[in-house]
Amino acid sequence: MAKTHRTHEEASIEMFRADPDLAAEYLNSVLEDGDETDLLLALRSLSKAFGGVQEVARQAEVNVHTLYRTLSEQGNPELKTLAAILKAMGMRLAVQPIQHSAVQA
């Protein structure tokens, strides 16, 4: 019996497609620990799990070339574009207070 091999990327795409909550946790982790470039790379990776860049662009009502540019390492998306991309992936922006380890007087 031949064993089929999947790349890490293929396995990740399948996991995120099967569990959108995991995709949201992944993005939240990137937001906590990473910078803007990391977020854009994560969104580009996640777009593959949500139908591909063309499908995400269609649902977000964004030009495909614009989406590729937006999610590149040099991308600088507007807030409304970021919100549209997340909505196309079944997610939304949220704001949380920063947890401080000590109460400030």
C-alpha positions, 0 to 999 in steps of 0.5 A: 500500500502506497503511503501518501505524503502531504506537505506541512502547508497542505496539512495546515490548509486541511486543518484550518478548512475543517476548523475555522476556530483554529484559524481564528486562534492562529491569527490571534496568536500571530497578532499577539506575537508577530508584526504586520508582515507576519499577519499578512503572511498568515492571511495569505496562507489562510486564504488557501484554506478558504477557497484560495486568493481568487475566492477570498477576493471575490467574497471580499469584493476586492480585485485579485491583483489588489489582494495579492499586493495587499497580502504581500510582505510589502502590503499595507491594507486599509482597515476596510480591506482587512475587515472584508478579507476577514469577513470572507474567511468567516472572521471579524476584527475585535478589540481586547484590552491588554492584560497588565501583570501588575495593577497601575496606581 
